[in-house]
C-alpha cells in the first residue's frame, strides 16, 4: 500500500481526498469523527487536517493527524504554516508527525493571525516564504510535500503572472504536488495549469472544491477563495435564496458537474473541503463515481 500522496497520484485512477479542520470543543470533536468515519467507508486516497493562522490549532492539528494515522485506515496529510514559528518549532512539529508515521505535509506560509489582510511579519527565527518551508520540510525527514496553488492568484501577489512564478519556485524547491484554493469555474483551473506549464514546470495539481450548501458560503467566498463568487452562478443561487433545500440542491449539482469536467480535462483528482461534515461531500462523490464508472 502506497504511503505517500505522490505515489497515489501516479495511479491511473483519479484521487479523491477530504479536508478537515481541528475541532474546538467536545461537540465539534464528535462531529469531526462522525464525518471521518462516514467518509472512511469511501476509501479516500488521503485526508488532510488544516493548521490555524499563526499556529493557533497546532496541537489540534497534530493530535487529529496522529489519531488518523494510528486509528483509521486512511492516509493522513498534515497542513503546516510558517506564521509565528521559529525553525526549531517547525522541526519539532515535523518530528512529531514523523514519529506518528505521517509522511505527507502541505506546506503553506500562512496568514497573519486575526486578520488575513494584515501585514505579514516573519518570526525572528522563522521563515519568509513557503518555498523556504518546502526546503526545511524536505531536509527534516522522508516527507512527501505539497504546496498551495491559487486559481485567482494569492491576494498578496501583484498579478497572475507573478503568482505563477511564485508557485513554480515552490515546486522547484522540492514540492511533489499542489492543491488549489477553492474555485467554482473550471476554466480558472485550466488557466492556472497553463500558466505553470508555460514556465516549464509541472507537478500533479489537485483541484480544491467546496460545494455551496448555503447562501452564507457565497457571502464568504471572497475570504475563502481570494475572489468574488462568479456572477453567473450567483444569480442561480439568489433566485432560490429563500429556499435552503433548493440552494443546497443547486450546490450539489454545480459541484458534481465541476468535478466531472475537471476530471475530463485531466485533473489528477478532487480534494473536497468538507467543513467537517460528510453528507454533501458523499453525495457529490457518489455522483462523480457514477459517471467515472460508466
SERO-4910 file (N, C-alpha, C, O; in steps of 0.05 Angstrom, whole numbers):
BEGIN
 pado doro    nc1    nc2    nc3   cac1   cac2   cac3    cc1    cc2    cc3    oc1    oc2    oc3
  Unk    A     17    -24      0      0      0      0     18     25      0     36     27     16
  Unk    A     12     44    -18     29     67    -20     26     85      5      4     86     16
  Unk    A     48     97     13     48    113     37     50    143     32     49    159     51
  Unk    A     52    150      7     54    179      1     33    187    -20     24    170    -36
  Unk    A     25    212    -19      6    222    -38     17    221    -66      3    216    -86
  Unk    A     43    227    -69     56    227    -95     53    199   -108     48    197   -132
  Unk    A     56    178    -93     53    151   -103     25    146   -112     20    134   -133
  Unk    A      6    155    -96    -22    150   -103    -31    166   -127    -48    157   -142
  Unk    A    -19    189   -132    -25    205   -155    -15    193   -181    -23    202   -202
  Unk    A      4    175   -179     14    161   -203     -5    140   -213      0    128   -234
  Unk    A    -26    134   -198    -46    114   -206    -61    125   -230    -65    149   -233
  Unk    A    -71    106   -246    -88    114   -269   -115    125   -260   -128    140   -275
  Unk    A   -124    116   -237   -150    125   -226   -147    152   -212   -127    158   -200
  Unk    A   -167    169   -215   -166    195   -201   -166    192   -171   -178    174   -160
  Unk    A   -153    210   -157   -153    210   -128   -178    225   -118   -187    244   -131
  Unk    A   -188    217    -95   -209    232    -82   -200    235    -53   -194    215    -39
  Unk    A   -200    260    -43   -190    265    -16   -207    285     -2   -223    300    -15
  Unk    A   -205    287     24   -223    303     40   -207    320     61   -187    310     72
  Unk    A   -215    344     64   -202    363     82   -219    369    107   -243    374    104
  Unk    A   -206    368    130   -219    374    156   -204    395    171   -181    401    164
  Unk    A   -216    406    192   -202    424    210   -204    414    238   -224    401    245
  Unk    A   -185    421    255   -185    411    283   -209    422    298   -216    445    295
  Unk    A   -222    406    315   -246    415    330   -238    433    353   -216    432    364
  Unk    A   -257    451    360   -252    470    382   -264    461    409   -256    472    430
  Unk    A   -282    442    408   -294    433    433   -304    404    430   -300    392    408
  Unk    A   -315    393    451   -323    364    451   -344    359    430   -343    338    417
  Unk    A   -364    377    427   -385    372    407   -373    372    379   -381    356    362
  Unk    A   -355    391    373   -342    392    347   -325    367    342   -322    358    320
  Unk    A   -313    357    364   -296    333    362   -314    310    353   -305    294    336
  Unk    A   -337    307    365   -355    285    358   -364    288    328   -365    268    314
  Unk    A   -370    312    320   -379    316    292   -357    309    273   -361    297    252
  Unk    A   -332    318    280   -309    312    263   -306    282    259   -303    272    237
  Unk    A   -306    267    281   -301    238    279   -324    223    266   -320    202    254
  Unk    A   -348    234    269   -371    221    255   -366    225    225   -370    206    209
  Unk    A   -358    249    216   -353    254    188   -330    237    178   -331    225    156
  Unk    A   -309    235    194   -286    219    186   -293    190    182   -285    177    162
  Unk    A   -308    179    200   -316    151    198   -334    146    175   -332    125    161
  Unk    A   -352    164    170   -370    161    147   -355    163    120   -361    148    102
  Unk    A   -336    181    119   -321    184     94   -300    163     91   -290    157     69
  Unk    A   -291    151    113   -272    129    112   -282    106     95   -267     92     82
  Unk    A   -309    102     96   -321     80     81   -317     84     50   -319     64     35
  Unk    A   -312    108     42   -308    114     13   -280    108      4   -273    110    -19
  Unk    A   -263    101     23   -235     94     18   -220    116      2   -211    112    -20
  Unk    A   -219    140     15   -206    163      2   -176    158     -3   -164    142     11
  Unk    A   -165    171    -23   -137    169    -28   -121    180     -4   -100    169      3
  Unk    A   -130    202      8   -118    213     32   -138    233     44   -157    240     32
  Unk    A   -132    241     69   -148    262     82   -128    282     94   -106    274    101
  Unk    A   -136    307     96   -118    327    107   -131    342    130   -155    343    133
  Unk    A   -113    353    147   -122    368    171   -108    395    170    -84    397    169
  Unk    A   -125    416    171   -114    443    168   -100    453    193   -101    440    214
  Unk    A    -86    476    190    -69    487    211    -77    516    214    -75    532    195
  Unk    A    -87    524    237    -98    551    241    -77    573    238    -53    568    240
  Unk    A    -87    597    232    -69    620    229    -51    624    253    -61    622    276
  Unk    A    -26    628    248     -7    633    269     -2    608    286      8    611    309
  Unk    A     -9    585    275     -5    560    291    -26    557    313    -22    542    332
  Unk    A    -49    571    311    -68    572    332    -81    545    337    -91    540    359
  Unk    A    -80    527    318    -91    500    322    -69    478    321    -75    455    315
  Unk    A    -44    486    326    -22    468    323    -27    441    338    -25    420    326
  Unk    A    -33    443    363    -36    418    379    -60    402    368    -58    377    367
  Unk    A    -81    415    361   -104    401    350    -98    388    324   -106    365    319
  Unk    A    -83    402    306    -75    390    281    -58    366    285    -63    345    272
  Unk    A    -38    368    302    -20    345    307    -36    322    319    -32    299    311
  Unk    A    -53    328    339    -67    306    352    -86    292    333    -87    267    333
  Unk    A   -102    307    318   -121    294    299   -106    278    278   -114    256    271
  Unk    A    -84    290    267    -69    276    246    -57    251    257    -57    230    243
  Unk    A    -46    252    281    -34    228    293    -56    206    297    -51    183    292
  Unk    A    -79    214    306   -101    194    310   -110    182    284   -115    158    283
  Unk    A   -112    198    263   -120    187    237    -99    166    228   -106    145    217
  Unk    A    -74    173    233    -52    155    225    -53    128    240    -46    107    229
  Unk    A    -60    129    265    -59    105    282    -85     90    285    -85     66    289
  Unk    A   -108    105    283   -134     93    289   -152     89    266   -175     79    269
  Unk    A   -144     96    241   -161     92    218   -145     79    195   -121     75    198
  Unk    A   -159     73    174   -145     61    151   -137     82    131   -126     76    110
  Unk    A   -142    108    137   -137    130    118   -109    141    119    -96    140    140
  Unk    A    -99    150     96    -73    163     95    -76    192    102    -90    207     88
  Unk    A    -62    202    123    -66    230    131    -45    248    119    -22    240    114
  Unk    A    -53    273    114    -35    294    107    -39    317    126    -62    325    131
  Unk    A    -18    327    138    -20    350    156    -13    376    142      6    377    127
  Unk    A    -28    397    148    -20    424    139      0    435    159     -1    429    183
  Unk    A     18    451    149     38    464    166     43    492    155     49    496    131
  Unk    A     42    512    173     47    540    165     71    551    180     79    541    201
  Unk    A     83    572    168    107    584    179    101    607    198    119    617    212
  Unk    A     76    616    199     70    640    215     75    636    245     67    616    256
  Unk    A     89    655    257     94    655    286    110    631    296    109    624    319
  Unk    A    124    618    278    140    594    286    170    599    280    177    608    258
  Unk    A    187    591    298    215    590    293    221    565    277    205    547    276
  Unk    A    244    564    265    252    540    250    254    516    269    248    494    262
  Unk    A    263    521    294    265    500    313    237    488    319    234    464    321
  Unk    A    217    506    323    190    497    328    179    481    304    166    461    308
  Unk    A    185    490    280    175    476    256    187    448    255    173    429    249
  Unk    A    213    446    261    226    419    260    214    401    282    212    377    278
  Unk    A    207    413    305    195    397    326    168    386    318    162    362    322
  Unk    A    152    403    305    126    393    295    130    371    274    116    350    275
  Unk    A    148    375    256    154    355    236    164    329    249    157    307    239
  Unk    A    179    331    270    188    307    284    165    292    296    165    267    296
  Unk    A    145    306    307    122    293    318    106    278    296     97    256    300
  Unk    A    103    291    273     89    278    251    104    253    243     92    232    239
  Unk    A    130    255    240    146    232    231    144    209    251    142    186    244
  Unk    A    144    216    277    142    195    298    115    180    297    114    157    304
  Unk    A     95    194    287     68    181    284     65    168    258     44    156    252
  Unk    A     85    169    241     83    156    215     70    174    194     62    164    173
  Unk    A     68    200    199     55    218    180     77    229    161     95    243    171
  Unk    A     76    222    136     97    229    117     88    251     97    104    260     81
  Unk    A     63    258     97     52    277     77     46    303     90     30    304    109
  Unk    A     58    325     80     55    351     92     48    371     70     60    372     49
  Unk    A     27    388     76     21    410     58     33    435     71     25    444     92
  Unk    A     53    447     57     68    470     68     56    496     58     54    500     34
  Unk    A     49    513     77     36    539     70     49    561     87     54    557    111
  Unk    A     55    584     75     67    605     91     46    614    112     54    618    135
  Unk    A     21    617    105      0    623    124     -6    653    126     10    670    117
  Unk    A    -29    659    137    -38    687    140    -32    696    169    -31    680    187
  Unk    A    -29    723    173    -26    733    200    -50    726    217    -73    727    207
  Unk    A    -46    719    242    -69    712    259    -87    736    264    -78    758    267
  Unk    A   -113    731    264   -133    752    270   -142    767    246   -166    773    244
  Unk    A   -124    773    227   -132    789    204   -115    780    180    -92    787    178
  Unk    A   -127    764    162   -111    754    139   -100    775    121    -80    771    107
  Unk    A   -111    800    122   -102    821    105    -81    839    119    -71    858    107
  Unk    A    -74    833    144    -54    849    158    -26    844    146    -22    825    131
  Unk    A     -8    861    154     20    858    145     31    832    154     29    824    178
  Unk    A     45    818    136     57    792    144     84    798    156    101    811    144
  Unk    A     88    788    180    113    792    195    127    766    200    115    747    212
  Unk    A    151    764    190    167    739    194    175    736    223    184    756    236
  Unk    A    174    712    234    184    706    260    215    711    260    228    705    240
  Unk    A    226    723    281    254    730    281    272    706    274    294    710    263
  Unk    A    264    682    282    280    658    276    265    639    258    270    615    257
  Unk    A    247    651    242    230    635    225    237    637    196    260    642    188
  Unk    A    217    632    179    220    632    150    204    653    137    183    662    147
  Unk    A    213    662    114    200    685    100    179    676     79    160    689     75
  Unk    A    184    653     67    168    644     44    161    615     45    174    599     59
  Unk    A    139    608     31    131    580     31    153    562     18    156    539     27
  Unk    A    167    572     -1    188    556    -13    210    549      7    222    527      6
  Unk    A    215    566     27    233    560     48    223    538     66    238    520     75
  Unk    A    197    538     71    184    516     87    185    490     72    189    469     85
  Unk    A    182    490     46    186    466     30    214    454     34    217    430     39
  Unk    A    234    471     32    261    462     35    266    451     63    279    430     67
  Unk    A    256    465     84    260    456    111    247    429    116    259    411    128
  Unk    A    223    426    105    208    401    108    223    378     95    226    356    106
  Unk    A    232    382     70    247    362     56    272    354     70    281    331     70
  Unk    A    285    374     83    311    369     97    307    356    124    326    346    136
  Unk    A    281    356    134    276    346    161    268    317    162    265    306    184
  Unk    A    265    304    139    257    276    140    247    266    113    249    281     93
  Unk    A    237    242    113    228    230     88    198    238     83    180    221     86
  Unk    A    194    263     76    167    274     73    160    277     44    177    284     27
  Unk    A    135    273     38    122    280     12    109    307     17     92    310     34
  Unk    A    116    327      1    109    354      6     90    366    -15     96    364    -39
  Unk    A     69    377     -6     50    391    -24     51    421    -18     60    430      3
  Unk    A     42    437    -38     40    466    -35     13    476    -44     -1    461    -58
  Unk    A      7    500    -37    -19    512    -45    -16    526    -72      5    538    -78
  Unk    A    -37    525    -88    -39    539   -114    -64    555   -114    -84    548   -101
  Unk    A    -63    578   -129    -85    597   -127    -96    603   -155    -84    619   -170
  Unk    A   -119    592   -163   -130    597   -189   -135    627   -194   -133    637   -216
  Unk    A   -143    642   -172   -149    670   -175   -125    688   -168   -127    712   -169
  Unk    A   -102    676   -162    -78    688   -151    -80    693   -121   -102    698   -111
  Unk    A    -57    691   -108    -56    697    -79    -62    727    -75    -53    743    -91
  Unk    A    -77    734    -54    -84    762    -50    -59    781    -48    -61    804    -54
  Unk    A    -36    770    -41    -12    786    -38      5    787    -64     24    801    -65
  Unk    A     -3    772    -84     12    772   -109      3    796   -126    -21    802   -126
  Unk    A     21    809   -139     14    832   -155     -4    826   -179    -21    842   -187
  Unk    A      1    802   -192    -15    795   -215    -13    764   -219      2    751   -205
  Unk    A    -28    754   -239    -28    725   -243     -1    715   -252      7    693   -244
  Unk    A     13    730   -269     39    721   -278     59    717   -255     73    697   -253
  Unk    A     60    737   -237     77    735   -214     70    712   -196     87    698   -186
  Unk    A     44    708   -193     34    686   -176     43    659   -187     51    642   -172
  Unk    A     42    656   -214     52    631   -226     81    627   -221     90    604   -216
  Unk    A     97    648   -222    126    646   -216    130    637   -187    148    621   -182
  Unk    A    115    648   -169    118    640   -141    112    610   -137    125    596   -123
  Unk    A     91    601   -151     84    573   -149    106    555   -160    113    535   -149
  Unk    A    117    563   -183    139    548   -195    163    547   -176    177    527   -174
  Unk    A    169    569   -162    191    569   -143    186    549   -121    205    535   -112
  Unk    A    161    546   -112    155    526    -91    159    498   -102    169    481    -88
  Unk    A    150    494   -126    153    467   -138    183    460   -141    191    438   -135
  Unk    A    198    479   -151    227    474   -156    242    472   -129    264    461   -129
  Unk    A    231    482   -108    243    478    -82    240    449    -71    253    442    -52
  Unk    A    223    434    -85    220    406    -77    192    395    -74    189    373    -65
  Unk    A    172    412    -80    144    402    -77    138    379    -96    146    379   -119
  Unk    A    122    360    -85    115    337   -101     88    340   -114     82    326   -134
  Unk    A     71    358   -104     44    362   -116     34    388   -105     46    400    -87
  Unk    A     12    397   -117     -1    422   -108    -31    417   -104    -43    400   -118
  Unk    A    -43    432    -86    -73    431    -82    -82    460    -85    -71    478    -72
  Unk    A   -102    465   -101   -112    492   -105   -130    501    -83   -143    486    -69
  Unk    A   -131    528    -81   -152    540    -65   -178    535    -79   -179    530   -103
  Unk    A   -200    537    -64   -226    531    -75   -233    550    -98   -225    574    -98
  Unk    A   -247    540   -118   -256    556   -141   -282    544   -151   -290    522   -142
  Unk    A   -295    558   -170   -322    549   -179   -325    547   -209   -346    538   -219
  Unk    A   -304    554   -224   -306    554   -253   -282    538   -264   -259    545   -257
  Unk    A   -287    518   -280   -265    500   -289   -244    515   -304   -220    507   -302
  Unk    A   -251    535   -319   -231    550   -335   -210    563   -317   -187    567   -326
  Unk    A   -217    570   -293   -197    582   -275   -175    562   -268   -151    569   -267
  Unk    A   -182    537   -265   -162    516   -260   -145    511   -285   -121    509   -284
  Unk    A   -158    510   -308   -144    505   -333   -124    527   -339   -102    521   -348
  Unk    A   -132    552   -335   -113    574   -340    -90    573   -321    -67    579   -329
  Unk    A    -95    566   -296    -72    563   -276    -53    542   -286    -29    546   -286
  Unk    A    -63    519   -294    -46    497   -303    -30    506   -328     -7    499   -330
  Unk    A    -42    521   -346    -28    530   -369     -6    550   -362     16    549   -374
  Unk    A    -11    568   -343      9    587   -335     34    573   -324     57    580   -330
  Unk    A     29    553   -308     52    538   -296     66    522   -317     91    521   -317
  Unk    A     51    509   -334     64    493   -356     81    510   -374    102    502   -383
  Unk    A     71    535   -380     86    553   -397    113    561   -385    131    569   -400
  Unk    A    116    558   -359    141    564   -346    159    539   -344    180    539   -330
  Unk    A    151    518   -358    167    494   -359    167    477   -334    186    463   -328
  Unk    A    145    479   -319    144    465   -294    117    451   -291     97    461   -301
  Unk    A    117    429   -278     91    415   -274     93    393   -253    111    376   -254
  Unk    A     75    393   -235     70    371   -217     40    366   -216     25    383   -225
  Unk    A     31    344   -206      2    340   -204    -11    363   -188     -1    369   -166
  Unk    A    -32    374   -199    -45    397   -186    -74    389   -181    -90    388   -199
  Unk    A    -80    384   -156   -106    374   -148   -125    397   -143   -119    415   -127
  Unk    A   -148    398   -156   -168    419   -151   -180    417   -123   -188    395   -115
  Unk    A   -182    439   -109   -196    441    -84   -224    450    -88   -228    472    -98
  Unk    A   -244    434    -79   -272    440    -85   -288    441    -59   -286    422    -43
  Unk    A   -303    462    -55   -322    464    -33   -350    470    -43   -354    491    -55
  Unk    A   -369    452    -39   -396    457    -50   -410    479    -36   -405    484    -12
  Unk    A   -426    494    -50   -443    514    -38   -468    501    -28   -485    491    -43
  Unk    A   -471    500     -2   -495    488     10   -513    508     24   -536    502     30
  Unk    A   -503    533     28   -519    554     39   -511    581     25   -490    583     14
  Unk    A   -529    600     27   -523    627     16   -498    638     30   -484    654     18
  Unk    A   -495    631     55   -472    641     70   -445    634     58   -426    649     60
  Unk    A   -444    611     45   -419    603     31   -412    623      9   -389    630      6
  Unk    A   -432    632     -5   -428    652    -27   -417    678    -15   -399    690    -25
  Unk    A   -429    686      8   -422    711     20   -393    710     31   -380    731     32
  Unk    A   -383    686     38   -356    684     49   -336    676     27   -312    673     34
  Unk    A   -345    673      2   -327    662    -18   -302    679    -23   -281    668    -28
  Unk    A   -305    705    -22   -282    722    -27   -260    718     -6   -236    716    -12
  Unk    A   -269    715     19   -249    710     41   -237    682     38   -214    678     43
  Unk    A   -254    663     30   -245    635     29   -228    629      5   -209    612      6
  Unk    A   -234    642    -18   -221    634    -43   -202    655    -55   -186    649    -72
  Unk    A   -205    680    -45   -189    701    -56   -202    716    -80   -189    733    -92
  Unk    A   -227    709    -86   -241    722   -108   -270    722   -103   -281    705    -88
  Unk    A   -284    741   -114   -313    743   -112   -326    719   -125   -316    708   -144
  Unk    A   -349    711   -115   -364    689   -126   -373    697   -155   -382    719   -159
  Unk    A   -370    679   -174   -377    686   -202   -406    695   -205   -425    682   -194
  Unk    A   -410    717   -219   -437    729   -221   -457    710   -234   -480    709   -225
  Unk    A   -449    696   -255   -469    679   -268   -478    656   -251   -501    646   -254
  Unk    A   -461    647   -232   -470    627   -213   -486    639   -190   -506    628   -181
  Unk    A   -478    663   -182   -492    677   -160   -521    680   -167   -538    676   -150
  Unk    A   -528    687   -192   -555    692   -199   -572    667   -196   -596    668   -189
  Unk    A   -561    643   -202   -575    618   -199   -583    613   -170   -605    605   -164
  Unk    A   -564    619   -152   -569    614   -124   -588    635   -112   -606    629    -96
  Unk    A   -584    660   -120   -601    682   -109   -630    679   -118   -648    688   -104
  Unk    A   -635    665   -140   -662    661   -149   -678    643   -130   -703    644   -130
  Unk    A   -664    627   -115   -677    609    -96   -667    613    -67   -668    595    -51
  Unk    A   -658    638    -62   -645    644    -36   -664    638    -12   -654    633     10
  Unk    A   -690    640    -17   -709    636      5   -715    607     10   -732    600     27
  Unk    A   -703    589     -6   -709    560     -4   -683    546      1   -669    539    -18
  Unk    A   -676    541     27   -650    528     33   -646    501     19   -623    495     11
  Unk    A   -667    486     16   -665    460      3   -657    463    -26   -641    448    -37
  Unk    A   -669    483    -39   -663    488    -67   -634    498    -71   -620    491    -89
  Unk    A   -625    515    -52   -597    525    -53   -578    502    -51   -559    499    -66
  Unk    A   -584    484    -32   -567    460    -28   -567    443    -53   -546    433    -61
  Unk    A   -590    438    -65   -592    421    -88   -576    432   -111   -562    417   -125
  Unk    A   -578    459   -116   -562    471   -137   -532    468   -131   -516    463   -149
  Unk    A   -525    472   -106   -497    470    -98   -485    442   -103   -463    439   -113
  Unk    A   -501    421    -97   -492    394   -102   -490    389   -132   -470    377   -141
  Unk    A   -509    399   -147   -509    395   -176   -485    410   -189   -470    398   -205
  Unk    A   -481    435   -181   -459    451   -192   -432    439   -185   -415    437   -203
  Unk    A   -428    430   -160   -402    418   -153   -397    392   -167   -375    386   -174
  Unk    A   -418    376   -170   -415    350   -184   -407    354   -213   -389    341   -223
  Unk    A   -420    373   -226   -413    379   -254   -385    390   -256   -370    383   -275
  Unk    A   -377    408   -237   -350    419   -237   -329    397   -234   -309    396   -249
  Unk    A   -334    379   -215   -315    357   -211   -312    339   -236   -290    332   -243
  Unk    A   -335    333   -248   -334    316   -272   -319    330   -295   -303    317   -308
  Unk    A   -324    355   -299   -309    370   -320   -279    371   -315   -263    368   -333
  Unk    A   -272    374   -290   -244    375   -283   -230    349   -288   -208    348   -299
  Unk    A   -243    327   -281   -232    300   -287   -230    296   -317   -211    284   -327
  Unk    A   -251    304   -332   -250    302   -361   -227    317   -373   -216    310   -394
  Unk    A   -219    339   -360   -197    356   -370   -170    347   -360   -150    360   -365
  Unk    A   -169    324   -346   -144    312   -338   -134    319   -311   -111    314   -304
  Unk    A   -151    331   -294   -143    336   -266   -137    309   -253   -151    290   -258
  Unk    A   -117    308   -235   -109    282   -224   -128    272   -202   -125    250   -193
  Unk    A   -146    289   -194   -165    281   -173   -180    305   -163   -180    326   -175
  Unk    A   -195    301   -141   -210    322   -129   -205    322    -99   -205    301    -86
  Unk    A   -200    346    -87   -196    349    -59   -220    364    -48   -223    388    -53
  Unk    A   -237    350    -33   -262    362    -22   -257    376      4   -246    364     23
  Unk    A   -265    401      6   -264    416     31   -290    411     45   -311    421     37
  Unk    A   -290    396     67   -315    385     78   -327    402    100   -351    399    105
  Unk    A   -312    421    112   -322    436    135   -331    417    157   -350    423    172
  Unk    A   -318    394    159   -323    373    179   -351    361    178   -361    352    199
  Unk    A   -362    361    154   -388    348    150   -386    330    126   -371    335    108
  Unk    A   -402    308    127   -398    288    107   -420    286     86   -415    276     64
  Unk    A   -444    295     92   -467    289     75   -464    300     47   -467    285     27
  Unk    A   -459    326     44   -457    338     17   -434    326      2   -436    320    -22
  Unk    A   -411    322     16   -388    311      3   -394    283     -8   -386    276    -30
  Unk    A   -407    267      8   -414    240     -1   -432    240    -25   -429    224    -43
  Unk    A   -451    258    -25   -470    260    -48   -454    267    -74   -459    254    -95
  Unk    A   -436    286    -72   -421    294    -96   -403    271   -104   -400    265   -128
  Unk    A   -390    258    -85   -372    235    -90   -387    214   -105   -377    203   -125
  Unk    A   -411    207    -96   -427    186   -109   -435    194   -137   -435    178   -155
  Unk    A   -442    220   -141   -449    230   -167   -426    226   -186   -429    217   -209
  Unk    A   -402    234   -178   -378    233   -195   -370    204   -200   -363    197   -222
  Unk    A   -371    188   -179   -364    160   -182   -382    146   -202   -373    129   -218
  Unk    A   -408    153   -202   -427    140   -220   -419    147   -249   -422    130   -266
  Unk    A   -409    171   -254   -401    179   -281   -374    167   -288   -370    158   -311
  Unk    A   -356    165   -269   -329    154   -274   -331    125   -282   -316    116   -299
  Unk    A   -349    111   -269   -351     82   -273   -366     74   -298   -367     51   -306
  Unk    A   -379     94   -311   -395     88   -335   -376     80   -358   -386     74   -380
***
